[in-house]
Amino acid sequence: MIVFLDIDGVLNKHEKLASGYCGIRQEQVANLNKLLDDLPDLKIVVSSAWRYLILRGDMTLKGFESLLLVHGVKCYGRVAGHTVADGDICDEPDHFDIEAWKEVGLKMRATQIKRYLEMNKISSFVVLDDLPLQINNQIQTDPLIGLTVDDVEEAKRLLLAQ
C-alpha cells in the first residue's frame, strides 16, 4: 500500500514563509498522521517537487524521512522512495517558467507515478496532490486548504477497496 505524497498544497496551503519557501503545517500533518495511523502498512513515495532535495543529493531518502519526522509526520521507516526528475537536475523546479511547465508537467507527474507503480509492481495506491493529474486513485486537495479529514477518509476508502 503506497501513498504518493505531494507537499505543497497537501501538507501546507501554499503560504510562503519569510524564507520564500512554503513550510509544512501541523493541521495537515495531523490529517496525514490519521491516514498513517489507520493504515499501518501504508508507505510514502515522495512525488512532490520537494523530492529534488533527494534528487540533487542535498539529502538522502532517510534524511527526507527525518525532515518529515521533525515536522511531526509519523513516518519512521515508512518513506519508501520518490519519483524521478522532470528533466535535468540543475535547479529547483519552481525556478523555471511555471506556465510552460503546466503544459507538460501534469502529464509528467502522472507518468512518473505510473512508472513507479509498474517498476515496483504496486497495485494498491493513492495519490495526494493538489494538481489535476488525471490519474486513477487521486485525491485532489484544495491548494489553499491542504489535506482535510474528508480527503483522508476518501483516501482510506480508495486504499481499502483495492
C-alpha positions in Angstrom: 0.0 0.0 0.0 1.5 3.3 -1.2 0.6 7.0 -0.8 2.2 9.2 -3.4 2.7 12.4 -1.5 2.9 15.9 -2.8 3.7 18.5 -0.2 2.8 22.0 -1.4 -1.0 22.2 -1.4 -1.3 19.0 0.6 0.8 19.5 3.8 0.5 23.3 3.5 -1.7 26.0 2.0 0.9 27.3 -0.5 1.8 30.0 2.1 5.3 31.3 1.7 7.4 31.8 4.8 9.9 34.6 5.3 12.4 32.4 3.5 10.4 32.5 0.4 9.6 28.8 0.6 6.4 27.0 1.8 6.7 25.1 5.0 4.7 22.2 6.4 1.6 22.9 8.6 0.6 21.0 11.6 -3.2 20.8 10.8 -2.4 19.0 7.5 0.3 16.8 9.2 -2.3 15.7 11.8 -4.6 14.7 8.9 -1.8 12.7 7.2 -1.0 11.1 10.5 -4.6 9.9 10.8 -4.2 8.1 7.5 -0.8 6.6 8.5 -2.2 5.6 12.0 -5.3 3.9 10.4 -3.2 2.0 7.8 0.0 0.9 9.5 1.3 -0.9 6.3 1.0 2.3 4.2 4.3 3.5 2.8 5.1 7.0 1.4 6.6 7.7 -2.0 7.5 11.4 -2.5 6.1 12.7 -5.8 6.4 16.4 -4.7 8.8 18.8 -6.1 10.4 18.6 -2.7 11.9 15.3 -4.0 14.6 17.4 -5.6 16.2 17.7 -2.2 16.9 14.0 -2.7 17.5 14.0 -6.5 20.1 16.8 -6.2 21.9 15.0 -3.4 21.1 17.6 -0.8 19.8 14.8 1.4 19.2 11.1 1.3 15.8 9.4 1.4 16.4 8.7 5.1 17.2 12.4 5.5 14.0 13.3 3.9 12.2 10.9 6.2 13.9 12.8 9.1 12.7 16.1 7.7 9.1 14.8 7.8 9.6 13.4 11.2 10.8 16.7 12.6 7.6 18.3 11.2 5.5 15.7 13.1 4.8 13.2 10.3 4.6 9.7 11.8 6.7 8.2 9.0 9.6 6.4 10.7 10.6 3.5 8.4 7.7 4.4 6.0 9.3 6.6 3.3 9.9 4.1 0.6 11.0 6.1 -2.3 10.5 9.0 -4.7 9.5 9.5 -8.3 12.1 10.5 -11.0 13.1 14.0 -12.0 11.1 16.1 -14.5 14.3 16.7 -16.6 17.8 17.9 -15.8 18.5 18.3 -12.1 20.2 21.7 -12.3 17.9 23.8 -10.1 14.7 23.6 -8.1 11.7 23.0 -10.3 10.0 26.3 -9.3 12.8 28.4 -10.7 11.6 27.8 -14.3 8.6 29.1 -16.2 5.7 27.6 -14.3 3.2 28.3 -17.2 5.4 26.4 -19.6 5.7 23.6 -17.1 1.9 23.3 -16.7 1.7 22.3 -20.4 3.7 19.1 -19.8 4.3 18.9 -16.1 0.9 17.5 -15.1 1.4 14.6 -17.6 5.0 14.1 -16.4 4.0 13.7 -12.8 1.2 11.2 -13.7 3.6 9.3 -16.0 6.3 9.2 -13.2 3.8 7.8 -10.8 2.6 5.2 -13.3 6.2 4.3 -14.0 6.9 3.9 -10.3 3.9 1.6 -9.9 4.9 -0.6 -12.9 8.6 -0.8 -11.8 7.7 -1.8 -8.3 4.7 -3.9 -9.1 2.3 -1.9 -6.9 -1.4 -2.3 -7.2 -2.7 -0.6 -4.0 -2.0 3.1 -4.0 -3.5 6.6 -3.6 -2.2 9.9 -4.9 -2.4 13.0 -2.7 -1.8 16.1 -4.9 -3.3 19.5 -5.4 -2.7 19.4 -9.2 -5.3 17.8 -11.5 -3.2 14.9 -12.6 -5.9 12.8 -14.3 -4.6 9.6 -12.7 -6.5 6.8 -11.0 -6.9 6.9 -7.2 -6.1 10.6 -6.9 -7.4 12.7 -4.1 -7.0 16.3 -5.4 -6.6 18.6 -2.4 -7.6 22.2 -2.5 -4.2 24.0 -2.7 -5.5 26.8 -0.4 -6.6 24.4 2.3 -4.4 21.3 2.0 -5.2 17.8 3.2 -8.5 17.6 5.1 -10.2 15.0 7.2 -12.6 14.3 4.3 -9.6 13.8 1.9 -8.1 11.3 4.4 -11.4 9.4 4.6 -11.6 9.2 0.8 -8.0 8.0 0.6 -8.7 5.3 3.1 -11.8 4.2 1.2 -9.8 4.0 -2.0 -7.0 2.1 -0.5 -9.2 -0.4 1.3 -11.2 -1.1 -1.8 -8.1 -2.2 -3.8 
